[in-house]
């Protein structure tokens, strides 16, 4: 994670021009921002890599998943630009931090085989502000949300039957635990078109103390119900993300005179 953050700082240092050496580059940026689309409602979709912390990280280490968000900003008034810099952000994230697959025989003799797939996951929902630090095609930002996180462990029975055209699918939940959570982060958005931007950033998600399970915590007992060995610790994590932001509703600023 430290290597990624260092790399992100280096990239920002390269892509953001130095005004003392190239003042005209800043002027080009602000001119492009003036001519670009002013976002009012945007959607973003990101790939997420998670680095788990503390005892949580000692057991599981890492996870991966996706993030979806929507940001809403009021149209800027003619003589006010505060709407360019502050937006309300709604965030939904899903991370898988461990899976197990076990091949079993469904019948005796073993003519039907299926997989028991166990997935440990984190679902996070949050709401909070997003602040754009500089307008233009390169837009650094900071954000923070408050909400809730669900830790869940589920097993499913999946079987592939060649030529059947579909899979059999059964599932069972072993653990669910909701916690209060908050998240803070920062990143940069780089415009590739007036309506599409690439988003790079990092976030810290604080889930407090949660009950969670990891691969190996479900112990099968032949014909009896399985035994569970869930854990209860702090379950915080760092996340890095990269994805795309779309402006789905906005307006074009008037040309300078």
N, C-alpha and C positions, 0 to 999 in steps of 0.2 A: 504494500500500500504506500509506504514512504517513497519507494522508487517511482510509483505512478504519479504521486503528487509532485515530486521533483520534476518529472518529465513534463507534467502539465504546466508548471511554472516556466520551464525553459521554452515550451511551445508558445506560451503567451508572450514571452519576451521577444520571440522571433516575429510573430505575426502582428503584434501591436507596434506601430512605428514609434520611433523616438522623436518627439516634437522639436528637440533642440537640434537634431541633425536633418530632419526632413519636415519642416513646418507645413509644406504644401500637402503632405500626406494626410495630416489631420484635416485640412480644408477639404480634401477629396472625400474623406470619410463623412464629414458632416453634410457635404453637398449630396452625397449618395443617400444619406439618411433622410434628407429633406425631400428627395425625389422618390424615395421608396414608400412602400405601403405602411401606414401607421396601424399596428395590430390592435384590435379591440377584443377579439376572441381568438385564441390559439389552442391547438391541440398538439400534444407531444407524445412520442412513443420512443422508449429507450430500451437498450439492452443493459442489464445490470450485473455487475460482478461484486460479490459481497465478501468481505474479510471479517470473520466472526471474532469477537474479543473475549478476553478473560477465560474462565473455565469453559464457557460455551465454545470458544475457539480452540481450546486445548483438545476438546473431544471431536469437534466436527471440522474445524479449520476454515473451509470456504463454502460458498454457495453461488448460485447464478439464477437469473430470472429476467423479468421484464417490468417495465413501469409505464403507466399511462396517466396523463394529466391533462387538465384543461385550465387555462388562465383567462380571466375576464378583466378588462380595463375599460373605464368609461371613455367616450370620445373626448379628445382634448378640446378645450374651449379655444376660441380664436386668440385670446391673449393669455392663455395658461397652458403650460405643458406638463403639469404634475401627472396627468394621466399617462404620459409616456413612461414614467418611472415606477409607478406602483400598480400592482395588479393583485387580484384575488386568485389564489392557486388551489385547485383541488387535485389530490394526488392519490393514485392507487398503485400499489406495488405487490409483486408476487415473487417469492424466492424459494427455490428448492435447495435444501442444504444436505440432502442425503437420500439415497435410494437403495433398496435391496431387491433382488430378483431371485426367486427360488423355483426351480422346475419340479413339478410334482406329477404323479400318476393319479388320474381321476378315477380309474377303474382298476380292478384286478381280474385277469392279467392286465398289464399296462398297455392298453391299446389307445387310450386317450391321455394326452399330456397337456398340461396347462402351466402358466406362469403365475405365481403369486408375487405381485409387485408392491412393495411398501415404499411410500413417499413421505418424507418429512418436509414440511413447507411452512412458510411465513407469509401471511397476507396482511398488508399495512394499508390503512386508510387515513388520510390527513387533510387538513384544511388550514390555510394560512396565507400570509402575504409573500409576494415576490417583488423585489426591488431591482430595477434595471439601473446600473451605475453609470452607463454612458450610452447614448443613442448612436446609431450608425450601423454599418454592416457588421461590425464587431462589437458585441454587447456583453460585457461582464455583468454578472448578476449574483445576488444572494437571495436565499429563500429560507423559510421556516414554516413548519406545520405542526399542528397538534391533532391527535386523533386516537386511534386504537390499532392494536396488532393482534392477530390470531395465529397461535402456534397450533399446528394440526399434524397428526400422523394417521395415514390412511393406507389400507391394503386393498388391492383389487385382484380379482381372478380374471386373467386374460388368456384366451386360447385362440390359436390360429387354425382354422380348418380350411385346407387348400380347396379352392373352387367353390366355397360356400358363399363368397361375396360379402361376408361380414364376420366380425369377431363376437364371441360371447364375452360379456362383461358383468362382473359382480363386484361390489365394494363394501368395505366395512371401516368405520372410524374407530380408532383406538384412543385418541386423546385430542381434546380441544381446550385451549386456554386463552382467554381474552385478557389483554393488559392495556393500560393507558400508555401512550407513547408520544414522543415528540421527535421531530427531525429538523436538522439545520444543514445547509449546504451552500455551495458556491460553484460557479462555472462560467462558461462563456458560450455565446451563441454567435455563429458566423453565417451571415446570409449568403445563399447561393443563387436565389432568385428573390424578387420582392415578396414572395409568399412562403418561401421555404428556407429554413435555417438548419445548420448542423449544430448539435448541442453536445458539449463536453462538460463534465462536472464531477464533483464528489460530494457525498452526504454522510452525515453521522446520524444513525437511528438509535434512540434510547428507548428501550422497551421495559426498563425496570427489571423486576424479578418475575420470571415466568416458569411455568412447567413445560418441559419439552422432552422429546425423545430423539434418539439418534439410531443409526443402523446398528443392529445387534441387541437393542433393548427389548425386543419381543422374543420371548422364549417359548417355542412350541413344546407341547406336552402330549404328543400322539393324539389320542382321541378325546383328550380333555381340553378345555379352553386354555389359551396361551397365558403365560405370566408376563406382566408388564413391569419394567424397571425404569419409570420416568424420572427425570431430574428436575430440580428446582433451584435455579441460580439466576444471576443477572444474565440477560441475553441481548447485549448490545452489539452493534456492528457498524463497520465502515462500508460504504458502497461507492463504487465508481460507475458512471454511466456514460453511454454515448448513443445518440439517436437523432431524430429529426423532429423539428417543430414546424407545423403548418399554420399559417394565418387563414382562418376560414371566414372571418368577417373583419373588415377594416376600411380605411379610407385613404385616399391619396392626398398628400399635402400640396398646397398650391406652390407654384414655382416662385423663386425669389425674384424680387424686382430691384 
